[in-house]
């Protein structure tokens, strides 16, 4: 007997979708376009900053540190504003995918952070590597909390449309 149910039941289904048979959000072309557009802009911004501020061998990786902290702040603020504005549907979902997943996701970079930490160790700047790792974690968490706290004070009631 052929089952007519969900062809991929192991995948999460968007709870806002009108029917259970709707495809997961990450498989929808429109969602991927929003993420891709934001990703192009975020990647270009990070790359441009890395070109503008070169890091000398054994030096503190300021460009990566700056984009990771800024991205953490922006993502915290964005998600707080969107959560206060209403359900994750329509234009709010589009903004989250474009600015949050796309832009902030590509602006920030864990892989470069890891490589730069390794390069500091290889350049015999182990103290700087440990400080970079700790500062990135602590300042990143503080930036996220600051973004959330800042956005919590913004007036978002006018944005509600349900």
N, C-alpha and C positions, 0 to 999 in steps of 0.2 A: 504494500500500500504506500502511495506517495503522500508525504506530509505537505500540506499547503501552508504551514506556519512560517515563522521567522526563519529565513535561510541561514542566518548567522546568529543563533540565540546566545552565543558566548559574548557578543559585543554589547556594550551598553547602548540603550536606546534613549534618545532625547526625550525627557519627560514632558517637554512642552509640545511635542509633536502631536498632531491630531489623532493619529492611529499608531498602534504598536508596530505596524508593518513599515513605518517610516524608517529611512536609513539613518544610521548614526551620524551625528554632526560632522565628525572627522572624515566621512566619506562623501559629503555633499560638495559638489564643485563650487557653488557660491561661497561656502565657508572657506574653502581652500584659496579662492581668489582673494578674499579679504586678508587672510593670513599672509599670503604671498606679497600682496601690495605693501602691507606694513613691514614685512620682512626686508623687502628691497630698501626701503627708506632707513630702517634701523641699521642694517648692515652697512649702507653707504655712510651713515653718520659715524659709526664706530670706526670704519676704515679711514675716513677723512681725518678723524681726530688722531688716529695712530700715525698717519703720515705727517700731520702738523706738529706732533709732539713726539719725536723719536726718543726711545729709551736707550741710554748708554749701557754697555755691558756691566752687569752688577748693580745697575741703578734701579730705583723704585719704579715700577711700571704704572706711572700716573694715568696714562690714557685708559687702560683697562680698569684700574681702580675707580676712576671717575665715572666711566660709563656703567659699571656695575652698581655703584652707589646711586647714581642718578636714575638708572632703570628700576632699582628696587623702590626708590621713592615714588617714581611715576606710576609704577604698577600698583603699589599700595593705595595711592590716591585715586587712581582710575577705578580700581575695583570697589573702593568704598563709595565713590560717587555713583557708580552704576548700581551698586546694591541698594543705595538709598533712593535711586530714581525709579526702581520697580523691578519687575521680573526680567529675567535674561531672555528677552524676545525682541524681535523687530530691530529697530535702530540700535538699541542698547547692546544686543548681541553682536551686531555688525561692528560697533565701536570696540567692544571687548576683543573681538577677533582681530580687527585691524590694528588697534593701538596696543592692546595688551599682549596677546599671543604673538602677533606679527612684529610690531615695532619694538616693544620692550624685550620680547624674546630674542630678537636678533641683535638689538643694541647691546644687551648684556651678553657675557660670554664666559661660560665655565671652562671651556676647553683652553682658551688663551690664558685664563687665570691659572690653570693647572700647569701649562707649559712654561709660563713666566716664573712660577714658583720653582719649577724644576731647574730652569736656567739660572736662577739666583743661587741655588744650591751648587750647581755645576761651576758657577763663577766664584765659588768659595765665599758667598755672602749668605751663609746659613741663617745668621741672625736676622738679616733683612727678609729672607724667605719666610721665616717663622712669624715675623712682625707683619708681613704682607698677608699671610694666611689668616692670622688672628684679626688684624684690622679689617680685612675684607668681610669676614664673618660678622664681627661685632658692629662695624659701621653699616654694613648692609642690612642687618636686622633693625638697627636704630633708624635707618633711612626708611625702611618699610613702615615701621611703627609711626614715624613722623608723617609719612605720606597719608596713612590712614587717619591719624589724628587731625591733620590739616584739612583733609577732605571732609571729615565728620562735621566740621564747622561751616562748610559751604551750604548754601541754600539750594537744595535740589528738588524741593517740593514742586516748583514750577515745571520741572522736567517730567513729572509723573504723567503718564498717559496710559491708562489701563482700561 
